[in-house]
């Protein structure tokens, strides 16, 4: 079974007092103490980000670790990754994340792990990367299209309600056919895919939603059923 949980925003890095999405991700492993590996490539291995991950996940029932491409833990990255139950990819610069992953062949390794049952998850850059395309600020101040790994078809826009320019930019890029139709997610929303199909949409915020966004002469935005998980500290 192939699983991806793409977060529009939220989780420990945005809401350290609300770990409902993080706990949901851990629960999908069906293991008492899942091995979860944080991959902070997009942030350039921000030390504060890494410390925030450990601070939060040490409160939860799991075995946390991290993978650095700046100070690799081993030459055998494939064995290191395949040994995990969950990969949790942090936010930051999507373009740099994809470039480094390709250089280290981590894109190939992660795909193999996913096909063998390792759960993929992440937010912002760590959610865009799983789709064919996404809308990113990686190139500077403007929001622009970017190609991802293509594990999930279509496009993706995170931070849909968290950044005022995201929604209009996503609409514009789809209208101009610079992006395919796709899924947008508010901050605090997780889209859970099983075998590349949406299984469930969950939220750590009461009114946060996900949306199908398409273009048929005009933009059609359809609110998708989203289940509020409640708040977990």
N, C-alpha and C positions, 0 to 999 in steps of 0.2 A: 504494500500500500504506500503510495506516494503522498506526502502531506506538505503543504505550505501554509503558513499563517502570516499574512501580510498585514502589518499595522499601519494605519494612516498617520499615526502619531500616538503619543502616550507611552504607557509602559514605564519602567523604572526611571528612564532618562529624562522624561518630561514630567512625570507625576510620581516622585519617589514615595509619596504618602498613599498611593493607590496602585497596588500590585495585582489587581484583578486580572489584567490581560496576561501578565507574566505567569501567574498561577495557572491560568487557562492553558497556556502553551505547555507548561510542565505536565499538566494532567493528561495531555494527548499521548504521552509516551506509554501510559499504562504501566509505569514502573514506580516502585516505591521511592527510589532515590535516583531519578534520571540524571545522566551526565549531560550537562548543558555547557556548550562552548561559545563564549562571546567572541565575535570577530569585529574589532574596531577599526578596520582598515580605512573606512571612509573618513574617519576623524583624524587620521594620521596617528593612531594609537594614543589619543588623548589620555593622559594619566588620570585626569579628573573623571573622565567617562569610565575608564576601567575600574577605578576605585568605587564609583557609583554602582556599577554592576555587581561587584563583590559585596558591597554594603547591603544591597537589596536582596540579592539571591542567597546570601547566607542566612537570611530570615526565613527562607523557604526550604522545603525538604528536597534538596537536590545536591548534586556534586558539581559546583561551578569551576570552569577553567576558561582560558582565553587562548586565542591564536594570534600571534603577532607575525607579520611578514617583515618587520623591521629587525626583530630579534627572534627568529624562528626557534621553537622549542626542540625541533628535531629536523634532520634532513628528510625523514620519511613522513611527509605531511599527509600522504594518503592514509597510512595506518593510524595516524593521530586523529584524523577526521572521522574515519570509518568507525572508530572505537566509541564515538559519541552517540547519544540518543537524540540530541537537539543542537542545532546551530542557530545562534541568535546574532543577527547582523545589525550593527549599529548604524546610526545616521551620519551624515556628513556629505562629502563630495562623491556623487555617484560615478562620475567619469573617472576619477582617480581610483576608486574602488575597482571598477571593471578593468582598468588598464593594469593594475597591479595583480589582480587575480589571473588575468590572462598570462602575464609574464611568468608567474609562478605556477601556471597550470592549475590554479586552484578552482577555476571555473569547471574544468573537466573532473577534478576530484570531487567537488561538491555535487555535481550532477550524478556521479556514480554513487555517492553516499545517499542521495535522495532516492535514487532508483532502488537502493538496497534497504530503504526504510528509515533513514535518518530524517527527522523532521526539520524542515527549513523554516526560519522565521526571521523577523526583523522589522524595523520601522524606517520610514522616510527613504533614504538611499538603500536601506536594508529591506525595503519592500519593493521599490521601483525595479531593483536589479532582477527580480524573478520574472518580470513580464517581458513581452516583446519590445514594448516601448513605454516611455514615461515622460512626465514633464519635470524638469529639473532646473535648479539655479546653479548648477555646477560650473557654468561658463562665466559667471559674473553676476551682475544685478538682475539681468533679464531671465525670465522663465522660458526655457527652450525645450524642444524634443530631444530625446536620447534613446538609443537602442539598448535594451537589456539582454539578459541571457536567453529569453524566449521559452522558459519553462512553462509559463502561462501565456496563452494567446491574448492579443489585444493590448490595450494601453492601461496605464494606471496613474492616478494623481493622488498623492497623500496630502495631508494638511488642508483638506478641502475647506474647512471652516476656520482653520487656525491662522491662515495667512490670507489677507484680503485679495491679493492678486491671483491666487491659485484658481478659483472657479472661473473667472473671466478668461484667464490664459488658457485653461484646459478647453473651454468652449471654443475659443478662437482657433486653437491648434487642430481640433477635430473638424471644425467647420472648413478650414483651409486645407484639410486632408494631409496635414503634416503629421498627424497622429491618427491611428485607428480608433474606432470606438472602444470604450473600455469602462473601467470601474474606478470611481472616486471614493475616497474614504475620509471622513472627518477625523480630527484628532480623537484618540480614544477608541477607535473602531478597529476591529480585527476581522479579516476575511479569511476564513478557513477553507482551504481547498483540499479535497481528497481525489486523487487521480485526475487532477486538473479541472474538476468541477466544484463549484461552490457548494459546500456542505452546510455551512452555518456562518452567520455574521453576528458578531458579538461586540458589546461595547462596555467600557468602564465609566461612561458618562451617560446620564439618563436620556438626553435628547440628541446624542450623536448618531449619525446615520452613514450608510453607504449608498451609492447611487450608480445605476447604469446610465452612461452618457453616450448618446448616439447622434448621428446627423442624417436627416432625411429631408433636405431642403431647408431645415431649421434644426436647431439643437433640441433633442428630446432627452430630458433628464427624468429618470424614473427612480423614485425612492425604493430601496430594497428593505425587506423585513430585517430588522436588527434587534437582537435580544440584549437587554441590559443585564449585566452580570451582577450589578451591585458593586460596592466598594470593598476592597480587601487591603488592609494595611499590613 
